[in-house]
Amino acid sequence: MTAEAGVEATLGFAVAGGRTGLLRQHVPYPFHVTRPFHLDAGRPDLATLYLQSASGGVYRGERLGLSVAMGEGAAAFVTTQSATVVHDCRGRPAALDVRLSLARGSLLAYAPDPLVLFPGAALRTTLHVALGPGAVAVCQEGFACHDPGGRGAPFDHIQAETVVHGPDGALRMTDRGLIAGATLGAAASPLGPHQAAGSVLLLGMALEDGKALQARIDRLGCLSGLSALPNNAGTGIRLLAPDGGRLSLALALAFNECFRAASGIDPAPRRK
């Protein structure tokens, strides 16, 4: 299958023998996955899976998809091996489409490392989440810009869409945005003086108190905003950071707080 036609990886988690396992997978190039690990002593049922790339990033014109299905009562933590580089697309934007489907009572923590946008990078991302009754998802996303040549050349643009449906199939929230790289650093930059941005969504439940979390994030030199999502969809946390390194630290603080609320435990370290 060509990149223009699109390539999609599919993962299916289900409970077997008292813990969650990866019972279905279709992982074509450039995707690759590790075997599931069970790293959390407080939640031995929870499986951790690393999603890897064999190609070294996202390239012009690529259409990449990921579909994750959680069976009833299953619990999984899906993350990436490292940050994903989006290369110069030279006028042909790439696309990354993610679909998460959670059956009754399941838990999914989806935590890809931030995207790194090289000069000329142009990307459209979509995240569609369908929650079953009592299901909870924690999702993070983010990006930072980087010019390996040190000339400060901007990425082209990044366009993002997030759509969440509730247990009844009704639309709970939609969020869309587009940022042009040329606007960063300008007087009217949508990120102000910052060069990196991200978000964490806690879906299916709400974070009760985020003031202490916001204070910890602010001490990193980042800005954060926490708010209730529409239609009782959950809690959203927006983040702005001076660079990708501090964005990663801020995302980790926000994600871990939401994961703790969703799972009842502090997440074990995920080594990378």
C-alpha positions in Angstrom: 0.0 0.0 0.0 1.4 3.4 -0.9 1.7 6.3 1.5 -0.7 8.3 -0.6 -3.3 5.6 -0.3 -2.8 5.4 3.5 -1.4 2.9 5.9 -3.3 2.0 9.1 -2.2 0.0 12.2 -4.8 -1.6 14.3 -4.5 -2.8 17.9 -7.1 -4.7 19.9 -6.8 -5.1 23.7 -8.9 -7.5 25.8 -8.8 -9.1 29.3 -7.4 -12.6 29.3 -6.3 -14.6 32.4 -7.0 -11.7 34.7 -4.9 -9.1 32.9 -5.0 -7.1 29.6 -3.3 -8.5 26.6 -2.9 -7.5 23.0 -5.2 -10.0 21.3 -5.3 -8.5 17.8 -2.8 -6.5 15.8 -2.2 -5.5 12.3 1.0 -3.4 12.1 2.2 -2.6 8.6 5.3 -0.6 7.7 6.3 2.0 9.0 4.6 0.9 12.3 6.2 -1.5 14.7 5.1 -2.5 18.3 6.8 -4.2 21.2 5.3 -7.0 23.2 3.0 -5.8 26.0 4.6 -5.1 29.4 2.9 -5.1 32.8 4.9 -2.5 34.7 2.5 -1.2 37.3 2.5 -3.1 40.5 -0.6 -1.3 41.7 -2.5 -2.3 38.5 -1.1 -5.7 37.4 -4.0 -5.9 34.9 -2.7 -2.9 32.9 -0.7 -3.5 29.8 1.9 -1.1 28.4 2.7 -1.1 24.7 5.3 1.0 22.9 4.4 2.1 19.4 7.5 2.5 17.2 8.4 3.8 13.7 10.8 2.1 11.4 11.0 5.0 9.0 12.5 7.8 11.0 9.5 10.1 11.1 6.6 11.4 9.0 7.3 12.4 5.4 5.6 14.4 2.6 2.2 13.1 1.4 2.1 10.2 4.0 -1.3 9.1 5.3 -0.8 7.3 8.5 -3.6 5.9 10.7 -3.8 4.1 14.1 -6.9 2.4 15.5 -7.0 1.1 19.1 -9.9 -0.9 20.4 -10.3 -1.6 24.1 -12.4 -4.6 25.1 -14.7 -4.6 28.1 -12.8 -4.0 31.3 -9.4 -3.8 29.5 -6.7 -1.4 30.6 -3.8 -0.2 28.5 -1.1 2.4 28.3 0.0 3.1 24.7 3.0 5.4 24.2 5.8 6.0 21.6 9.5 5.2 21.6 10.4 8.9 21.4 9.3 12.1 19.8 8.2 11.9 16.2 9.9 14.1 13.6 7.8 15.6 10.8 10.0 16.3 7.8 9.8 19.0 5.1 6.6 18.2 3.2 7.5 20.5 0.3 3.9 21.4 -0.4 2.3 18.0 0.1 1.0 17.8 3.7 1.1 14.6 5.7 -1.8 13.2 7.8 -2.0 11.3 11.0 -5.4 9.9 12.0 -6.0 8.2 15.4 -9.2 6.4 16.4 -9.7 5.2 20.0 -12.7 3.0 20.8 -13.3 2.0 24.5 -15.8 -0.6 25.5 -17.7 -0.6 28.8 -15.5 -0.1 31.9 -12.2 0.1 30.0 -9.2 2.4 30.5 -6.9 3.7 27.9 -3.9 6.0 28.4 -2.7 7.2 25.1 0.6 9.2 25.5 2.6 9.7 22.3 5.7 11.9 22.8 5.4 15.4 21.2 5.8 15.9 17.5 9.0 17.8 16.3 8.2 20.0 13.3 11.1 20.5 11.0 11.2 23.4 8.6 8.6 23.0 5.9 6.6 20.4 7.9 2.9 20.4 7.2 0.6 18.0 9.1 -3.0 17.4 9.7 -3.8 15.3 12.8 -7.2 13.9 13.9 -8.0 12.2 17.2 -11.5 10.5 17.4 -12.4 9.0 20.8 -15.6 6.9 21.3 -16.3 6.1 25.0 -18.4 3.2 26.2 -20.3 3.3 29.5 -17.9 3.8 32.4 -14.9 4.0 30.1 -12.1 6.5 30.8 -9.4 7.8 28.4 -6.4 10.0 29.1 -4.9 11.4 25.9 -2.0 13.8 25.3 -0.6 15.5 22.2 1.9 18.2 21.6 4.4 19.7 19.2 7.6 21.8 19.2 9.4 23.3 16.2 13.1 22.7 15.5 15.4 23.7 12.7 18.5 21.4 12.6 20.3 24.0 10.4 20.0 26.6 13.2 18.6 29.3 10.9 15.2 29.5 12.6 13.3 28.4 9.5 9.7 27.7 10.3 7.5 24.7 9.8 4.6 25.2 7.3 1.6 24.5 9.4 -0.1 22.0 11.8 -3.8 21.5 11.8 -5.5 19.4 14.5 -8.9 18.1 15.2 -10.3 16.2 18.3 -13.7 14.6 18.4 -15.2 12.8 21.4 -18.4 10.7 21.4 -20.1 9.5 24.6 -21.6 6.1 25.5 -24.9 7.0 23.7 -23.0 7.8 20.5 -23.8 11.5 20.9 -21.1 14.0 20.1 -19.7 15.4 23.3 -17.0 17.8 22.0 -15.1 18.9 19.0 -11.9 21.0 19.0 -10.2 22.3 15.9 -7.2 24.5 15.4 -4.6 25.5 12.8 -1.2 27.2 13.4 1.1 28.5 10.7 4.8 28.3 11.5 5.5 31.7 10.1 3.3 33.3 12.8 5.4 32.0 15.7 7.7 34.6 17.1 5.7 37.4 15.4 3.9 40.1 17.4 0.6 38.4 16.8 1.8 34.8 17.4 -1.0 32.5 18.7 1.5 31.1 21.2 2.9 34.4 22.3 6.6 34.0 23.0 6.4 30.2 23.2 7.6 27.7 20.7 5.8 24.6 21.8 2.3 23.6 22.8 0.3 20.6 24.0 -2.8 19.3 25.7 -4.0 16.6 28.0 -7.6 15.4 28.0 -9.2 13.3 30.8 -12.3 11.9 29.1 -15.1 10.1 30.9 -14.5 11.7 34.3 -13.4 15.1 35.7 -10.3 16.2 37.5 -11.5 17.5 40.8 -8.8 20.1 41.6 -6.1 21.3 39.3 -4.7 24.3 41.1 -1.7 22.6 42.6 -1.0 21.0 39.2 -1.1 24.3 37.4 1.3 25.8 40.0 3.8 23.0 39.4 3.6 23.5 35.6 4.0 27.2 36.0 7.3 26.7 37.9 8.7 25.0 34.9 8.4 28.3 33.0 5.3 27.1 31.1 1.7 28.3 31.0 -1.2 26.1 31.7 -5.0 26.3 31.6 -7.4 23.8 33.0 -11.1 23.7 32.2 -14.2 21.5 32.2 -15.0 20.1 28.7 -18.4 20.6 27.2 -21.3 18.2 27.8 -19.6 16.6 30.8 -17.0 15.1 28.6 -14.2 15.5 31.2 -11.3 17.9 31.8 -9.0 19.6 29.4 -5.5 21.0 30.1 -3.8 23.3 27.6 0.0 23.9 27.8 2.4 26.4 26.3 6.2 26.0 26.7 9.3 27.8 25.6 10.7 24.7 24.0 10.2 21.0 23.5 12.1 19.9 26.5 10.0 21.9 29.0 6.8 20.9 27.1 7.7 17.2 27.7 8.1 17.9 31.4 4.8 19.8 31.6 3.0 17.1 29.7 4.3 14.5 32.0 3.1 16.4 35.1 -0.4 16.9 33.6 -0.7 13.4 32.1 0.4 11.7 35.4 -2.1 13.7 37.4 -4.9 12.6 35.0 -3.7 9.0 34.9 -3.7 8.9 38.7 -7.3 10.1 38.8 -8.3 7.6 36.1 -6.4 4.5 37.4 -6.0 5.1 41.1 -2.2 4.7 41.0 0.9 6.7 40.1 2.2 5.5 36.8 5.4 3.4 36.8 8.3 4.9 34.8 8.1 4.1 31.1 11.8 3.9 30.0 12.7 5.2 26.6 
